[in-house]
């Protein structure tokens, strides 16, 4: 019986920001660990933590390979996560998160919804994106600021739980919406969340695909709103196909990147004709997880 484990290492901010994708680090593994980083104390900006999640207990050699990614580590722990999904654990007790009229909450906090709110109810599940993380919350804020725009064609790339696609469907009830994710489990979760939030069947088309690589996505180009809450590396790698799919005057919301990565991401899209929708791209107040809002003029 396989028992999921998590390896926790201290690291510096520089080590966290330099962390490559798991697939690049472990091309020899059929089931590579999932790596995540976090800044647990904003008052200690260089004290970060690296988490490596495994579907089973890793061997000493694999632990050593991960430890090499954080040479500064002065402590580490390896602990089992029996009979639990680690993403579910991270999402339990979802405190309501508000962005204007948009509010994300779990069933236990339904009383936080006020008259006139656009409420999105999400339970802990097998996919990322509940509004709790600064990247998702930043996208919610950006969507709320666009609510007066007349939009007709929307895509959410890397949809996770489907929270942003559901929010877009509620904000623009006449627009076509499509959502994609590289993980088929995420699509299943997103479909369930769409039903839970009174989205009519077929109202949001959902496909399993990396980036823009699906005929259903290509068939709807150009988009007047594109949302991509992924990671800096994939966002840069996909700059050309994403930028080329945006309509003139359209809006692109990018998230999932650290503030230190924002300039590189923005430069990649500027090379394909996209510029900030504002003079200064708006960032979440904690400033570590900017949400870039770009446009094609």
C-alpha positions as MATLAB code, in Angstrom:
seq = 'XXXXXXXXXXXXXXXXXXXXXXXXXXXXXXXXXXXXXXXXXXXXXXXXXXXXXXXXXXXXXXXXXXXXXXXXXXXXXXXXXXXXXXXXXXXXXXXXXXXXXXXXXXXXXXXXXXXXXXXXXXXXXXXXXXXXXXXXXXXXXXXXXXXXXXXXXXXXXXXXXXXXXXXXXXXXXXXXXXXXXXXXXXXXXXXXXXXXXXXXXXXXXXXXXXXXXXXXXXXXXXXXXXXXXXXXXXXXXXXXXXXXXXXXXXXXXXXXXXXXXXXXXXXXXXXXXXXXXXXXXXXXXXXXXXXXXXXXX';
ca = [
       0.000    0.000    0.000;
       1.380    3.378   -1.009;
       1.362    6.112    1.640;
       1.861    9.717    0.457;
       4.749   11.559    2.114;
       5.882   15.157    2.296;
       9.487   16.319    2.598;
       9.857   19.789    4.139;
      13.097   21.758    3.776;
      14.077   25.250    4.789;
      15.493   27.307    1.918;
      16.290   30.848    0.880;
      14.149   33.006   -1.343;
      16.781   32.807   -4.102;
      16.680   29.005   -3.984;
      12.880   29.045   -4.117;
      12.782   31.370   -7.118;
      15.432   29.359   -8.984;
      13.551   26.087   -8.564;
      12.968   24.407  -11.950;
       9.884   22.418  -12.896;
       9.655   18.880  -11.465;
       9.667   17.402  -14.949;
      12.952   19.150  -15.706;
      14.573   18.000  -12.462;
      13.408   14.391  -12.578;
      13.075   13.391  -16.264;
      14.055    9.843  -15.281;
      11.104    9.342  -12.911;
       7.717    8.050  -14.042;
       6.125    9.529  -10.914;
       8.161   12.608   -9.958;
       7.429   14.464   -6.721;
       5.409   17.661   -6.772;
       7.426   20.637   -5.543;
       6.014   23.741   -3.888;
       7.543   26.705   -2.094;
       6.104   29.088    0.451;
       7.045   32.205    2.378;
       5.649   31.430    5.846;
       6.622   34.726    7.474;
       6.453   37.982    5.441;
       8.567   39.589    8.181;
      11.424   37.224    7.242;
      11.526   37.637    3.438;
      14.530   35.350    2.928;
      13.212   32.453    5.026;
      11.293   30.208    2.638;
      10.193   26.574    2.792;
      10.380   23.917    0.090;
       7.804   21.101    0.100;
       8.157   17.913   -1.953;
       5.073   15.685   -2.112;
       5.384   11.981   -2.991;
       2.785    9.313   -3.715;
       4.891    6.923   -1.600;
       7.824    7.138    0.791;
      10.915    8.242   -1.168;
      14.301    6.574   -0.928;
      17.344    8.267    0.557;
      18.799    8.933   -2.903;
      15.703   10.868   -4.018;
      15.634   12.838   -0.769;
      19.298   13.718   -1.365;
      18.512   14.933   -4.898;
      15.843   17.259   -3.561;
      18.021   18.424   -0.698;
      20.605   19.461   -3.293;
      18.071   21.998   -4.617;
      18.305   23.865   -1.299;
      21.967   23.809   -0.205;
      21.211   26.266    2.583;
      18.706   23.906    4.260;
      19.408   23.662    7.974;
      16.497   21.357    8.773;
      14.323   18.809    7.044;
      11.439   16.525    7.907;
       9.920   13.597    6.035;
       6.448   12.661    7.216;
       3.632   10.430    5.948;
       0.232   11.724    4.914;
      -1.858    8.592    5.512;
      -5.327    8.333    4.028;
      -5.344   11.980    3.016;
      -4.979   13.881   -0.210;
      -2.379   16.590    0.356;
      -4.170   19.170   -1.765;
      -7.367   18.490    0.175;
      -5.465   19.017    3.416;
      -4.113   22.330    2.187;
      -7.610   23.528    1.293;
      -9.570   22.465    4.362;
     -11.325   25.231    6.278;
     -11.590   27.619    3.340;
     -12.054   31.065    4.833;
     -14.241   33.260    2.588;
     -12.188   35.330    0.163;
     -13.743   38.435   -1.350;
     -12.959   40.470   -4.468;
     -15.698   43.062   -4.905;
     -18.957   41.150   -5.415;
     -17.058   37.922   -5.994;
     -16.707   35.709   -2.930;
     -15.226   32.203   -2.715;
     -16.206   30.093    0.285;
     -16.850   26.562    1.451;
     -20.190   25.214    2.692;
     -19.245   25.918    6.302;
     -18.973   29.656    5.525;
     -22.103   30.102    3.414;
     -23.345   32.696    5.904;
     -20.620   35.071    4.677;
     -22.507   35.594    1.416;
     -24.335   38.927    1.252;
     -27.260   39.950   -0.971;
     -25.929   40.816   -4.423;
     -22.760   38.742   -4.058;
     -21.551   36.438   -6.800;
     -20.782   33.476   -4.585;
     -18.609   30.533   -5.617;
     -18.845   27.572   -3.271;
     -15.845   25.231   -3.344;
     -14.958   22.271   -1.197;
     -11.486   20.846   -0.613;
     -10.579   18.682   -3.574;
      -7.954   17.242   -5.853;
      -7.121   20.445   -7.755;
      -5.586   23.821   -7.031;
      -7.430   27.122   -6.860;
      -9.778   28.069   -4.053;
      -9.181   31.817   -3.873;
      -7.041   31.371   -0.772;
      -3.748   31.609   -2.617;
      -2.598   35.094   -3.611;
      -2.420   34.129   -7.308;
      -6.064   33.052   -7.496;
      -7.231   35.953   -5.350;
      -5.307   38.377   -7.573;
      -7.112   36.997  -10.632;
     -10.451   37.372   -8.863;
      -9.627   41.019   -8.174;
      -8.668   41.554  -11.831;
     -11.892   39.925  -13.052;
     -13.970   42.076  -10.717;
     -12.342   45.215  -12.119;
     -13.303   44.143  -15.643;
     -16.948   43.431  -14.796;
     -18.280   46.468  -16.690;
     -16.585   45.381  -19.926;
     -18.706   43.657  -22.580;
     -16.956   40.355  -23.207;
     -18.001   37.612  -25.602;
     -15.235   35.010  -25.677;
     -13.274   33.881  -22.595;
     -10.698   31.179  -21.906;
      -9.241   30.046  -18.563;
      -5.952   28.177  -19.035;
      -4.838   25.974  -16.132;
      -8.300   26.135  -14.595;
      -7.604   23.931  -11.542;
     -10.834   23.864   -9.515;
     -12.558   25.953  -12.181;
     -13.015   28.890   -9.807;
     -11.998   31.557  -12.334;
     -14.001   30.041  -15.192;
     -17.063   29.890  -12.936;
     -16.495   33.494  -11.845;
     -16.222   34.591  -15.492;
     -19.394   32.715  -16.429;
     -21.293   34.520  -13.665;
     -19.815   37.953  -14.442;
     -20.480   37.660  -18.195;
     -23.539   35.416  -18.566;
     -23.763   35.936  -22.344;
     -20.106   35.183  -23.076;
     -18.738   31.884  -24.354;
     -16.369   30.348  -21.780;
     -13.890   27.498  -22.196;
     -11.496   26.159  -19.572;
      -8.526   23.815  -19.868;
      -6.043   22.057  -17.630;
      -3.187   19.664  -18.260;
      -4.504   17.443  -15.433;
      -7.644   15.406  -16.248;
      -8.432   15.178  -12.520;
      -8.598   18.983  -12.381;
     -11.102   18.988  -15.242;
     -13.279   16.496  -13.383;
     -13.128   18.675  -10.266;
     -13.852   21.831  -12.282;
     -16.891   20.215  -13.918;
     -18.248   19.205  -10.511;
     -17.685   22.709   -9.138;
     -19.430   24.254  -12.149;
     -22.509   22.113  -11.468;
     -22.345   22.969   -7.772;
     -22.383   26.667   -8.631;
     -25.455   26.545  -10.884;
     -23.585   26.655  -14.165;
     -25.778   25.045  -16.823;
     -24.372   21.935  -18.549;
     -22.247   22.972  -21.509;
     -22.139   26.616  -20.377;
     -18.391   26.213  -19.767;
     -16.623   23.953  -22.240;
     -13.806   22.050  -20.523;
     -10.893   20.226  -22.121;
      -7.739   18.462  -20.958;
      -4.826   20.096  -22.741;
      -1.399   21.661  -22.143;
      -1.537   25.362  -22.899;
      -3.353   26.152  -26.155;
      -2.754   22.704  -27.639;
      -6.325   21.594  -28.272;
      -8.527   21.984  -31.336;
     -11.422   23.204  -29.178;
      -9.260   26.068  -27.902;
      -7.982   26.909  -31.380;
     -11.515   26.912  -32.781;
     -12.550   29.810  -30.536;
      -9.616   32.150  -31.273;
      -9.455   35.135  -30.899;
     -10.398   35.674  -27.257;
     -11.284   39.026  -25.729;
     -10.376   37.731  -22.248;
      -7.713   35.153  -21.450;
      -6.779   33.998  -17.941;
      -3.635   31.955  -17.267;
      -2.865   31.270  -13.609;
      -0.026   28.795  -14.059;
       3.710   29.297  -13.332;
       6.312   31.708  -14.680;
       8.219   29.100  -16.717;
       5.215   27.765  -18.655;
       3.838   31.285  -19.096;
       7.068   32.372  -20.768;
       7.262   29.202  -22.874;
       3.679   29.692  -24.088;
       3.954   33.435  -24.742;
       3.668   33.124  -28.530;
       0.551   30.873  -28.733;
      -1.210   32.695  -25.894;
      -0.462   36.172  -27.250;
      -1.482   35.216  -30.784;
      -4.856   34.011  -29.483;
      -5.744   37.380  -27.908;
      -7.984   39.712  -29.903;
      -6.988   43.349  -30.516;
      -8.137   45.270  -27.473;
      -8.452   42.022  -25.539;
      -7.248   41.473  -21.972;
      -4.818   38.842  -20.716;
      -4.564   38.091  -16.987;
      -1.366   36.295  -15.970;
      -0.631   34.913  -12.502;
       1.289   32.192  -10.729;
       4.589   34.079  -10.799;
       6.721   35.693   -8.127;
       7.374   39.429   -8.179;
      10.992   38.731   -9.151;
       9.724   36.870  -12.248;
       7.228   39.522  -13.378;
       9.668   41.467  -15.568;
      10.738   38.354  -17.490;
       7.133   37.249  -18.030;
       6.050   40.720  -19.116;
       9.040   40.966  -21.495;
       8.126   37.636  -23.125;
       4.635   38.935  -23.919;
       5.848   42.363  -24.976;
       7.907   40.592  -27.639;
       4.598   39.377  -29.073;
       2.822   42.726  -29.035;
       1.215   42.781  -25.581;
       1.596   45.717  -23.214;
       0.379   46.484  -19.675;
      -3.273   47.458  -19.552;
      -2.249   50.000  -16.924;
       0.834   52.150  -16.609;
       1.993   49.957  -13.747;
       0.812   46.331  -13.538;
      -1.315   45.945  -10.430;
      -0.036   43.611   -7.726;
      -1.580   41.994   -4.714;
      -0.874   43.925   -1.545;
       1.656   41.331   -0.340;
       3.583   42.021   -3.560;
       5.126   38.548   -3.766;
       2.524   37.243   -6.222;
       1.778   39.875   -8.884;
      -1.160   39.556  -11.235;
      -0.217   41.013  -14.620;
      -2.987   42.504  -16.748;
      -1.905   42.930  -20.366;
      -3.635   43.964  -23.579;
      -3.135   44.017  -27.343;
      -3.653   47.563  -28.543;
];
